[in-house]
Structures are given as C-alpha cells and as structure tokens.
Amino acid sequence: MKKYIFKATFVLSMALSLVSCQDWLTAPSPGVTKLNDFFTSGSTAIQAVNAAYVPLMWESNSTYFPEWFIGDVVSDDALKGGQSIGDMSTVYDMENFKTATNNGYLLDFYRAQFQGIGRCNLVLEQVPGMKTDAVLTASVKNRVIGEAKYLRAMYYFRMVRIFGGVPKVDFVISSSNQWKQPRATTDSIYNFIISDLKSANTLLWKKSKYTSSDLGRATKGAAQAMLLKTYLYTKEYDKAKSWGDSIINSGEYSLIPNYADNFTLAGENGKESVFEIQYMADPTSDYGEGDGFTRGTFTVILTRSRASKAGGWGFNKPTENLYNEYETNDPRRDATIINPADADIENPAQEIYLGDRYLNKKYALMNPDGSYLGLSHATRGPINNKVIRYADVLLMYAEACCETNNQVAAKTALEAVRSRARASAAVLPAFPYGTYADNQTDLRKAIRHERRVELAMEGHRWFDLCRWGIAKETMDAYKATETSAAQNEMATFVKGKHELFPIPSAEIDLNPMAQNPGY
Amino acid sequence: MKKTILLWCCIIISQLIVAQTWHVSGVVTAAEDGLPLPGVSVMVNGVSGLGTITDVDGKYSINVPEGKSLGFTYIGYLEQIKKINSNAVVNVVLESKSNVLNEVVAIGYGTMKKSDLTGAVTSIGADKIKQIPVSGIDQALQGRAAGVTINASSGQPGASAQVRIRGIGSILSSSDPIYVVDGVILDNISFLSPGDISSTEILKDASATAIFGSRGANGVILVTTKRGSDNPKGNISVDSYFGVQNRWNKLSLMGRDEFAKTVSTFNGSNEYLTQNGLNKWIESYMTGNKSPYFPKIKTDTYPQGIDYGAVDTDWQDAVFQKDATIQSHHISLDGGSKTSNYAISASFFDQNGTVIGSNYNRLTLRVNTAHNVRSWLKIGENLSFMTSTGRNAMNNNASPGASVLSAALAMAPWDPTHYPQGAWSYSTTSKGAYPQGRDLSGQISASSNFKNVTNPFSMVENVVPKDVAERWVGDAFVEITPIKGLLIRSDISMDLSNVESKMFKYAYLYSAYDQSTHNFLSSSMTRYSTIINENTATYNKKIGKHDFSVLVGETSQEFNYYSIGGSGSNITNPEEKNRYLQFTSNSTTSADSVRQVSDGVARTRMLSLLSRVNYQFDNKYMITANFRMDGSNKFPENPWGYFPSVALGWKISEEAFMKEIQNLDFMKVRLGWGQIGNEKINSDLFITKMFNTGPTFVDYVLGSTQSLASGATVLTYANVGGKWETHEQWNGGVDFGFFNGLISGTVDLFRKDTKDALLTVKGPAFAGQRYDAMANVGTIRNEGIEITLDHRNKIGSLNYSINGNVSFIRNQLTKLNGGQKIYSSIDNILLCDEGLPVNTFWGYKYMGVFTSDAEALAYTNSTGTIIQPGAVGGDAKYQDVNGDGKIDDSDKMNLGNPFPWLTYGLSLSIDYKGFDMQLFFQGVYGNQIYNAVRYRTEGKGEEATLSTVMRDVWTTTNPTGTIPNPYGSTNNFRASNRFIENGAYLRLKDIQLGYTIPKSITQKIQINRLRIYVSGNNLLTFTKYTGYDPEIGGGVDYGNYPQARTILVGVNLGF
C-alpha cells in the first residue's frame, strides 16, 4: 500500500512538475543562435557590419543587375550588347525606354538594396548599446556605427537615383506587422542620406588609419565624397564645394600617374581610390542561389568579348557616340574602349550588336599585351568596382566650384584631371581649349565633357545626365547618331517620365504606394 | 484519501475471503464445426484477474464465487455469459461473430466496443495485413479502408508508401498520419513486421483523433500487436513465405535499327546532329558509311575491334532482374498465466529488387510482457529491435545520372552493357580516357552518343553504399487500479535509432561524364531519439442507465536529432578495410581533396494535457467530448494550442419504434465536430536567427590581400504570432447491419478545413528578408464521402465474405491570404494556388500538331493576330486560353491533379472444407500523371531511345503525323497536357489460395493449425497509363521504380 501511495505521488508530482514547467518548452534550441543572444562580444559588431557591405557586391539573382546596366547602358555611352536583342531583355527594355513595371532587373536591384539597408539597421540597432572591449574599442565602435551609416546612405543613394523616393526604413523590421510603410519623397530620402553621411563623417576613420587588413572599409574621405556628390544631386553647390574642400585638403588622396592603372588588379585600393566594392578571385561556388553566392564579380564575364579567346558575353558596348567624344589622341579612349580588329570578330552576328563593334576595356581585365587575364572561375572576376575615384571627386568639385562661380578653383581641379590624362603627351590642352571660351557656360560644358570621358564605362553617365536635367536633349541627339538598326529599337524619350524607372509592381502589390509618373 | 483507499482495499479483500465458491467445469466448442476451442478465456465477471482458459481439448475448470457469472470470450466469437448457482458441468457452444460491430477496438488511450464508437474509425484485421508480401504495414493497408489513400510510390524494396487520410490537409507541414503502436506514438513503423500485428484501427475524424491532439491532425493509425494470453502451454506460430518477383510491364521502345533510321528521318535532325556532334551510328544510316567508332570498330585492319553490328542491347531487359527473390519468416511465441503473459517474436524479411542494385533486408525482434503483480497493480513493457540494410536503385529521378532505370533509358541500343572480350581502346586524342590499345575486355561500356549519361552498371558497380539502421522502440508502463473503475497509468516510451551511412565510390574512367577522378568516401552517423512520458487516469462507472468514462492525462515528449559525418577522397589503398575517413587524404591546398566534416542538431519538445469524457445513456445515446492542450517549442510566442472536439452517437436500432423493423440488426448514426492542431514543420522557424556560417551571403572581401572577413546577420526575420495550424473537421456517419449479419456497412461524410495553414509569405523588400518567412495564412478544404459494405454468408460448408470500400475526396486550397503560391517539379508543372486542388498540374493546353506552315499561319485569334508566330508544320499547337493572340503564362490552365478523387478496394474471401481463397482488388480514379519519361522517349533521340509511338512523328513525308517534330520549335516541349495521362488503375493486388490440413490429422503431430498457400500479387493491372506503373509518388513519373509481380508460396503453422 505504501508502495502504491509512493507511486501515485510520484506520478502526480511528475505530472505537475512538467505542467508547471513552461520553461522546458521555451528553452533555447541547440545549434541555433538567436538574434537576441548574438551580440555579446565586440567581434560580433564587426561581423555584423561586414555583412552589411555584402549586398553592395550582389549582381545576380533571377537576372543580372549590376548598376552599370543603367549608368552606362541606358545612357548615350553604351548599348546593351549580348548575343542578341533578346539577351537580357529586361535591360533591353530599360535601354530603349520601354520599361514595364514588372521588370525583373529592377525588382532584383530594389530588393538587394533593401537587404543591405536591413543589415545596416541591425548594426545600428544593436551596436550603439554594446559595451566596449579589447576588440570593440570606443574608436572601433564609432567606426562600425559610421560604416553602417555610410552603407545605409549608399544603398539609399543607389535607389533614389533610379526610383526617386522609396520607403524610408531606419529601424529593424522585426515582424510582419511593420510590413506597410509609406513611400518617402525624393527630398526626404536625400535628407536622410545627408544626415547619415554627416554622422558617418564624424565617426569614420581616415583611410590612412586603417591597417592593410581593413582596406576596403568605408572611410571619412568616402563619406565626404558622398556628401559632395549628394549635394550636387540636391543642387546645393556651396555645401558640395565645402565638402570637396575637406576631402581635397585632407591629403589622403591623389591621382595616380597612369590613368589605365586604375583598372588593373595592382591598382586596387590605391591612392586614387576613395571607395570600391571589393571582389576577389573565387574558384568555387559554381551553383548559385543568386544574390551573394560568389565573392567575384560577373562584370568581367558580362562585358568581355564574345570571341572565344575572351569567352565573355559581350554586354555594355561603348557607342560610336562615346568613341567620338574623345579629343584627338586622348589616351583615355584606348584605355576605355576596345575597337577589335576584324580578324578578332569571329562571329559578327553575335559580336556586333546593332552595328556596334566596341567593347568595354575597363572591366575586361587585360594584360599589358592585350591578352585576357585568365580567371580562376569561368564567370567570376576579381576586379573591384570603382565606385568613387579621386578623379571623380576633382570633377565633382570642379562642377561645384563652377556652379558657385569659383572658376579658378574649378579650372584647377579640371586641369589636374586633364594633366594626369595627357601625361607627357602633347594633347589635351588646358582649359580654355578648342571651341570652349573662358566663361562659366563653356567651363560647365568642358567639365561635363571631361566627366564623360574620364569616367566613361564606370556607371556614372546616365545619372549625370538626369541630374543635369539634360537627359531628353542628350538622348535625342545621341539617337540621331546611332545606326538605323539601333534607332529602330528605341522608343521616344518622355521628359518627366524616363529620368526615373518604375517602382517594381511586385513591391507595390506588397506595400501599396504611388507609382512614378507615366508608368 | 489514504483512508478511503485502505477502506476500499479492505472491502475487496474481505469479499474474496468471505464468499462461498462453486466448482464449475465443461467443454467449449465452436458452433460451426462442433470442434473444441482451445484458448477460450473463461472469466469470473466482476472479479478482476479471476479466470482461466480452455485447454487444447476445449476443457476448463474453475472455482466461481457465489453470485457471480462466468464470461466466455474468444477472438472472433460472440461472448457468452452463464450464471452459476451450483457446482456444475457447463458446456458452452460459442457462435462465430457475424457482426463486426461487436468487436472491441482500440481507441486512443483505451478500448471501446465498436458499436459504441462516435467517431469515424476503420478496423483492419491481421489477416488482411499479412495477406500482401510487403515489408511495411503502410503498403499492406492500401485499398483496405475508405478515406485512406495509400500510394505505394515505389517498387524499391523497403520503400515506404505515401499515406493520406482524408486528403491533403497541409502544404508545407507534413500531411503524414501518425502511428500508435501499443500506445507508443511514432512517425513511421518500418521497424514492425506485419506478422506481429493483431489489429489495426484507422482513426479518421477529429473526434476520434482528438485525443492525440496535434499529433493526430492527419489521422492516426493505431496498431495493436500480438499480446500474450493466459495459456500456460503457450502458442507457437510460424509464418513463412518465399517468392519470386518480376517486372510486369515494359515500355515499348524502338530497337537499334529502327531507332537510328527514325531519327535520321526527322525534319531538321540532319543539321542539328551535324552541329551538335553527329552520332556515328545514326550517321551510318544517313550516309551509308560505317564510320570509325569508339572503341575501334571491328575491321580487317583492327580485328580486335568491336563488331557494333552485332550489338543490339535491350537496356530494359538488362537492368530488370528476372525472378528476384522475396522471403519472410516470422516466428512468435505467446502464453502466460493468470497473472503474467508474454509474447515474443522474431522475423526476417529479405527482398531483392526487380531492378539491379536494389535490395532490402530486415531483422526484427519483439517482446512484450505484462504482469498483474497485485490485484491493483499491473506492469508491463513492449520492446522492439530492428536492424535493416539495403541499397536502392535511386528512385524516380529526372536526372539519368541518378536513377538506374532512368539511366538505362538514356543508354543507346547500340551500346553493349560491357565491352566484349578482346575489345581495345581506339583513341586519337589525349583526353586520357583510353590510351590507344588499352584492353577493354569486360569493362563497363561508355555511353556512345548521349551527353551526361552514366552507365547504369557503373552506378551499381562503382558505388558501394552501406546503410545500416538500428532502431529500438519500446515502452514500460505501470497501471494502478486503486478503486474499482479507476485506472491510473504511467508510461515511458522511447524510439531510438542510429543510422550508419557510408558511400564509397571508386575512381574510374569510362567517359568524360561517366567517371570519378578520385575515389571518394562519405560517411555519417545519425541518431534520432524520441522519449515520451504519458500519465493518464481513467475512471469508468455505470449507474443505472448511465455509463460514463472519464480520462485525464498529461504527456510530454522530446525529439532529438544529431548527426556527424564527413567526406574525403584519395584513399591510397581503397580496400574495404580501409574505407574510413582516417585513410582519406587531407590536403590543405587542393580543393577537391580536403577532408570535410559537419554535424547537425535539432530538438523539438511538446507538452500536452488531455481529457476525454464518454457518456452513454441507456445503451442508446452516446456522447464523446475531448479537450486537449498542446504546447510546442516550435511556436515560441504561442506555444499553446487548445483543441476541443465533441461527437454524438445514437443507436437508433435500440429504440422501441425501430425494433419493429424486420431484418435490421443494428443502426447507429454519428455526428462529430472537432479541432486539431498540426505543428509538423521544422523547428525554429519562428525564431529570428543570426546567420554566420560559411562564406555565402555574409562574408565580405577586405584587406590588401583580398581575403574573406567573416560576417553575420539576420537573413530572415521570423514572423510574429506563429501558431498551430488548426484542422477543423465535421463528420456525419451511419453504421448499419441487416439480415442477421448478411450485410453491414458504414457511410461517412466529412468536411475538413485547415485553417491558419503554414505557408511562406513574401514580405516587401524593405523587410530585408533573404528567405521568406512562414506565417499562418492558408486555408485548405478536404471533403468527401466514404462507404464501406460487408456481406457475409454461409451456404452449407461454404463461407464467403465480400468487403468493398469506396471513397470520394475533393481537395482545394481555398485561400492563400498573402501566402506564396508554390510551383514545383519539372517546368514548374505542379502548382499550389488559391482555388485549385493542392498540387494541380498547371500548364498549356496542347491541341495537336500543325500539319503545315499554312495551318500555323492560319491559327489566329478573333482579331486576326497570329497566335504562334514562327511556328511551322510539325510544331505543337497550344490553346490561346485568354484569346489575346499570344501564348504566354496567362494561358496556363488547370490540367488535372495527381490526387485521385475516387479510391476503392474490393476483397472477396471464400472458405470451404479447409480450402480458402482470397481476392483483393484495389484502384484509384480521377488522378493524372505527368509522364516525364515521354519527354525523353518522344524527344530528339539524344536523351533516350525513342518510343515506338514516334513512328507517327510529323515529317514532311508524313504530314498527318500526330507527334510534334522534336527538332521543331523548343515550344514543342512546353509544360502542357501533352504528357499528362490518366492515372486511373484497377489492380488485382492479391490472389491467394490456401488449404488448411484438418486438425484431426495435424493434432496427431501436435500441430493445431497448418495452412499452406500460394499467392500472386499484381497479377492483373488495368490502366491506360503508358508508363511503367501507375503508382507514382508525387504525380510526376521520371521512370519510377515499378511495382513487381510476385508469385509466392507460404505456410502458416501453429502449435
């Protein structure tokens, strides 16, 4: 009997103890790191900000979406290229102003930037409250926060130029009940970018303070360059000029002697480099889930010639219009554009696109003898994406000075770029030259010309045209210079519509918001 | 409390001491043949544990307390009760049970008379389960129960079947039922030999499964294994069979010459083959020149060469084995005493597949005992051990490199399986495969023309898999009866398994594709464990016409998974004894010879409170109510789900006004409603996790040396509010019996709505999700009708019975509510979307072949737009469903679905003077199969040997051809109904003929029962489906492993 009582008590107490023990259900699962348990040591802050850089390097998901498909291809600098008109049809539509709201390129691009923003927001939510330690010193902590703010500004900048205003999200969206957010105005996005960059400027380190193993991170100079650039977009030229002064006076950057060295592996992260998206050789990762399954860039294979010795896909083909923009004997033309010999065009039907035979040289990774550098992976190249070069800074500064009527300073900056380009050759005379007179209007034209040829095929042109407000005129004039085959594909440019691309319809379905005008 | 219990015990004991007893003895015989019945249970009613059983001659003797009656029970016979008032000889004649409704059936945590059930339950006896020679019970249940759709999926030995009870209730979570074996809850029962089963109950509606709560959402299959008896002599039984299996069907493919000639006549094949590597064999037909071949073709100059003209391989014959053996041996022993009983069994099952390189064998041991230690205390346990091993021919795979059958179709008929004696390599290139002059005698041949094909013999001979599973399943329980009617039970059960898995691949080189540059080893150990503790209390009480039973209980369970494994290559001396990771090379420089290790871990937990009340009034009106609370760690915010159910039953036949109806034996109507939760999703889906493993997605390139800096971030923010899927079900049914047992049956109607179905939901971009998170968004409806009819009769010495069941099920994904539609399978042909059945074939409507270019141009919509611009004669024509003048995604339509709306089974059994015969038919109707094999066999001839239907391909010389030109537009192979076929079939699953040698003879050699039989399985199949076998898992047939046709002989022996 005693035994029974004991048993009954045992059974009942066991039952009760389990019932009362909800903790047993909610105990952490083995092998799982919950977000809330992660940020415990300083190194985790650095890991989190490292991950925030990654979406910058993404160029492929359901389609390829490097930014130059807009910056170069949509502009008068380049044609889409590829095997045929139908190859990368999403870009074909954009280039010819036929973009539909369900364009796959735009959807992938849009989503990738917001993943980057989400990662920045995670850093900005978690790191400020962390205790400092041997790894996360106060200075490193500031830098990490600064990097996240810089990157968030970059992601928004990449979007606002293409889509105009987008939802402004400066916090972690931790659940589906935050899945409705209003579309912010273009101005408020620019203000947000500026406020992030100003904050980043105070927190980030100078480039020279980084050890070699941290090369590639956002710097104070990069933040200042982005401020200079952003203020050009908002047309606040005096503010732009003052940030230009800061970066120029910092002494951190200079033009490297040989222009073409900027586009070699040896020239990466050098004195002229202000901010680059970093890529490395990566022989593995054959099969992708898209976004971020590789450490190399697709740009090399996308832009290399379709000829067998290059083995590329032949996209982003410089136009005749760009080829002719260069002054006589400007050495930058042949550093930028490959004009293949007839013998090198093995299959004209595939390699000449709508009459265009030129190829982009800047990301083709060529040896000095003109042969192609072998890749350790068939489709992934190691070359960095030069987002901001010091030459770009100088030309933006020149523009800011010109618009604020500081013509002397503007000419000095312009001349710095031209003198480096000409090196010791007797070409590219100092401003005023050719048809340009020494006045503000012609100086503006000269700076714009210089910007086009100096930065050609680096993804700037389209955005410059839109910011200058001359997209319609320029594109219409350019169209007249194109082959009839290319003209036949182009739709009419509608001013006030085509400066922006449509917000992806799939995103409007998920978060109802106004579409851009005309779409 | 303590005092009360003591008092009760005193009363019980004093009654035992004080009462007077009568001595009673007699013989129990069976009504049908007058023979004595051994093993009949003779129990004193109202005195627990007091009783005996009849001996071999049917005799018994027992002392009966005054005022008590004796109950005589025997499986399959009606119980008889005799009032005892004196010392007497009481001979009893037991009537065979003709009415199945009087059976006692298992329900969750208890048993019940079937006639008292309020839920939808189907019972299937052991004889039915043992009838089909298969390894698993799941396959044995196919066609046996209405509302249960079982698809054998594969003829691979040891393969489990897909079981769906009342349709498909979930999409991303599992739709598999659970199995409860003697109270132990399990996800699969591969450890159990069909021979160990005494009965099976399938619980279908919510009120029946509710007691299992969340685990029972997809239905419950309750299995009761053989228990011990109180026969001290014990029963020994041996069941064995041995048989051979053969394929029953073969695809109609062209032979070598016809194949080559046909390909060469296709429009456009000439240019295509010239550009894409002309097959030399086909070329020889086109040019009339015999071309040099690889290996060197036999000529006067090369007498060692192969005479390809003599090779005409039927690859289907090559990979199907003839007379593959199957055998099963089961021995069991059970017995016991008044206080203890035991059952022990051992079984061995061994099956070779009909396709080369496939087999399965399994050894199982099972023990259960129970002991009445005190009148109020019972303890017992069940313990099973299983070990199995086998290899599979890789099943139903789209890639010819992955499945033996698929690879066989991809080999050309002019390829030998192995090179003949004397063959030698001819190669002018330095590709290294075969330096010129290498002896190829007997070596597995390379595929001659098709790209990316592995010779199926290479798959079997160069890969040495080893998969050994060991599994322990068991429980131990204690039952206490402190007062009459109250049973307290505590049970701890476990399901432990270890799987040792190893795959060794030789280094070899047959062709550029069919090769392995290094030898390669992967090896892993995986451990699964489930521990469940259950504590229940049941109280039964009858007061006048009120009869009630109350159950309360608590259960907790934990599942753990851990695996560790690795891989490596370049074992220097790859003998079997060296096939361990330690012998693989561990290079830090060469990426392909790095030793890899990995491990994985998972844990889930559940905690539940359960309760049930059964109440019956006057043996007419019944009500069952369940309430269960389930807690799961998969929903950290909402761990608790609350699931009620209630069911009513009314035995109309017990009402006075029904008694007047003649020939009505029994009629009961039932109505039930209930909600059950489902949580069969992976764990930790509702936790936001940091992702920091591996270079993908989070590591960034930094530094002058450009190396990876490790990163970490959140890839997916879990949705808030994740909770249980709820399956709500209504069930109405009627059970009836007429004509004194001649006809009985059951009809059920049900509607099952899955609410809050777990689906992935795409968030807006700014949510920052890399992967979509899960949310409770979908709703799914399954509704149907189930009918079961039994007819039994006796004509003289001939007994026969017919049992038929049929069920109609309709399924629809009613709402997505923001959840994502799911595309899957080849060309995304399967779709789950709002308003469609779950898994609908979604594609273009194929309308035939354009006979000419002109006809293609004339195919326009109402505004004159040419619908298929560029199409020419011989191209496939598709319907412009929306009439917009083009064929695009919006023209895709519902082309049927793989789930049959009608399933049925029919069994017939006859016995006559020792002879018995069983016939069992089973079939499905209304389902479609996507025959993806035809994608290749009706293609260009480069992916598979062509089907003979390609004789009627469209060519300029055969413009009335009904098959699109495979060399025409790529649109000819769009995902359409071109390859969707009717999947209906009717199958003679089993025919069995047995003879039981009369007891009068066998008893002389101490044998109670000796039956021998022959049986044939899958002897007849009626279907329009043109693939190997209409039983396909998942609805898309890439060359699925077909069911075998089996002939076997067996013996059942009892002594």
Interface residues (C-beta under 8 A of the other chain):
Chain A: M1 Y4 I5 K7 A8 V11 M14 A15 L18 V19 C21 Q22 W24 L25 T26 A27 S29 P30 G31 V32 T33 K34 L35 N36 F38 T44 I46 Q47 A48 N50 A51 A52 Y53 V54 M57 Y110 R111 Q113 F114 Q115 I117 G118 R119 N121 L122 V166 P167 V169 V172 I173 S174 S175 S176 N177 Q178 W179 Q181 S212 S213 D214 L215 G216 R217 E268 N269 Q278 Y279 M280 A281 P283 T284 S285 E289 D291 G292 F293 R295 P382 E507 L510 N511
Chain B: K2 I5 L6 C9 W376 L377 V478 I480 P482 I488 S490 N533 N535 E554 S556 A591 G600 V601 A602 R603 R605 M606 L607 L609 G631 S632 N633 P636 P639 S683 D684 I687 T688 K689 M690 N692 P695 T696 F697 V698 D699 Y700 V701 L702 G703 S704 T705 Q706 S707 L708 A709 S710 G711 A712 T713 V714 Y717 A718 N719 V720 G721 V761 K762 G763 P764 A765 F766 A767 G768 Q769 R770 A773 A775
